[in-house]
Amino acid sequence: MQSKAQLEAAVNSGVRCVYLDEEIEFERENGVQYFLAMPYIFRERTIRRYERMYAKIEEKYDGILIRNWESYAWLRQHAYQKEIRSDYNLYIFNQKAKEELKDLGIGQGTAPVELNDRELAELGIGEQAFIAYGYQPVMVSAGCIKKTSASCDGKGGVLTISDRYQKEFTVRCYCRDCYNVMYNSAPLFLADKAEEIRKLMPAQIRLDFTVENKEQVKEICKIYMNAFTEGKKMEPQIREYTRGHFKRGVK
């Protein structure tokens, strides 16, 4: 989740586990788990800021989602006792990787977005989250995109860039930590593949919200609840979407 409006819409729609950017304030709802989604890049300037935040982090959240090994090492230095989960970019491509994450004390991984349904079945994702919706990151850059295009005001925020085919890509600028995340021009949509996904028996179905407004979050949650909890056949309600690698796999 990247906004309080998204969080409220998701929780009111029945979502019971949420991953939050650090700036999102919340009041606890019964039965909801709140995980801090740590930065994609964890350099010294970010570590210094997180050192000042550690006591609040430990108290406020039920666990943490890490996106790099620097974050993991920092948490271990602090003897962090709550649950640590890993994002999809800490790759679990084989049984050895699964065993290693378990040995490291990571409670739940995230299934690789590059593997197709056959490869995921062979791997086994019974202890992993499966991302079934969202604008997926296509690039994380430590180079300042604002400075490259004009000048950086240091305020962060969201901007849009276009490629030579005039497809628009949303970029979120994390100026506080000096990096950018560029998202795909179309969201991943797999609600109509719910039956195939259920056969994989993932530990969790995950919906990633980035640029969606409150009403869009409510509608997407409703579609996925109908598909995965009610067993209804749900067709795509959006004009442009991608299947990611669910059928294609790694080339």
C-alpha positions, -999 to 999 in steps of 0.1 A, spaced: 0 0 0 12 34 -9 -15 56 6 -39 58 35 -69 58 12 -57 25 -3 -52 10 31 -87 20 43 -103 7 12 -85 -27 14 -92 -32 51 -129 -23 46 -130 -48 18 -119 -77 40 -81 -77 35 -65 -90 67 -28 -86 60 -13 -54 46 22 -42 36 27 -5 41 52 21 31 66 38 62 49 71 59 14 56 60 -2 62 95 -29 38 106 -51 29 135 -53 -8 142 -83 -29 131 -90 -61 149 -78 -92 129 -55 -72 106 -18 -77 104 4 -47 95 38 -52 79 63 -25 72 75 -27 36 112 -16 38 129 3 11 142 -13 -21 176 3 -15 190 4 20 221 26 20 239 44 49 217 75 48 186 53 51 202 31 78 208 63 99 172 73 96 160 38 104 182 37 135 162 66 149 130 48 140 138 13 152 119 15 186 88 27 168 91 1 141 94 -27 166 63 -15 185 41 -4 157 42 -33 131 34 -70 133 64 -78 111 85 -66 82 88 -72 45 124 -70 33 135 -63 -3 173 -66 1 198 -84 22 211 -52 38 177 -48 55 179 -84 68 214 -79 82 203 -46 99 173 -63 115 195 -92 128 219 -67 142 190 -54 163 179 -90 172 145 -82 157 120 -108 171 89 -104 150 82 -120 117 104 -112 87 90 -119 52 109 -115 19 96 -99 -13 97 -115 -47 130 -99 -57 148 -120 -31 146 -149 -55 134 -184 -45 140 -203 -77 149 -237 -63 147 -260 -32 180 -248 -19 169 -212 -18 137 -223 1 158 -241 26 182 -211 30 154 -187 37 139 -210 63 174 -214 79 177 -176 80 144 -173 99 123 -157 72 88 -167 79 73 -163 44 88 -156 10 71 -144 -21 69 -165 -52 91 -153 -81 71 -134 -106 93 -148 -135 82 -184 -131 52 -198 -149 25 -220 -134 43 -253 -142 75 -240 -128 58 -227 -96 41 -261 -92 75 -279 -94 90 -254 -70 61 -256 -45 49 -223 -31 29 -236 -1 49 -213 22 50 -183 -1 28 -154 -11 17 -152 -47 13 -118 -64 -19 -119 -84 -25 -82 -91 -6 -50 -95 16 -27 -115 49 -45 -111 83 -27 -108 103 -29 -141 132 -10 -127 146 3 -94 172 31 -100 195 48 -76 200 76 -103 177 106 -97 152 107 -126 141 142 -116 177 155 -118 182 138 -152 151 153 -167 152 188 -150 161 193 -114 153 175 -81 132 193 -55 138 166 -29 101 162 -23 95 127 -37 62 119 -53 49 104 -85 56 113 -121 50 97 -155 74 90 -184 66 76 -219 85 53 -242 89 55 -279 55 37 -283 39 63 -261 32 39 -233 31 56 -200 51 43 -170 45 56 -135 77 64 -115 76 69 -77 105 90 -65 117 82 -30 138 113 -26 143 108 11 163 77 2 173 89 -33 160 61 -55 131 56 -80 108 27 -88 94 25 -123 62 5 -127 49 -14 -157 25 4 -180 -2 -22 -174 -12 -41 -143 -9 -78 -137 -44 -93 -137 -49 -130 -127 -83 -131 -110 -97 -152 -139 -69 -177 -133 -80 -183 -97 -87 -220 -101 -52 -226 -116 -36 -205 -88 -55 -223 -61 -40 -256 -73 -6 -242 -65 -18 -237 -28 1 -205 -21 2 -194 15 -12 -160 6 -27 -142 -24 -12 -107 -26 -25 -76 -44 -1 -48 -50 -16 -13 -50 5 16 -63 -14 43 -83 -50 31 -77 -75 54 -60 -99 43 -32 -127 32 -55 -103 12 -77 -89 -6 -47 -124 -15 -35 -134 -28 -70 -102 -49 -74 -106 -63 -39 -142 -73 -47 -131 -90 -79 -104 -110 -62 -126 -119 -32 -153 -132 -56 -127 -152 -75 -107 -167 -46 -132 -169 -17 -165 -173 -36 -152 -193 -65 -168 -171 -91 -155 -168 -126 -142 -132 -130 -133 -117 -163 -109 -88 -166 -127 -55 -160 -98 -34 -172 -90 -26 -208 -52 -31 -206 -35 -57 -185 -7 -83 -185 -4 -119 -174 32 -114 -165 51 -147 -167 23 -169 -154 21 -188 -187 53 -176 -203 79 -183 -176 116 -175 -179 130 -172 -214 
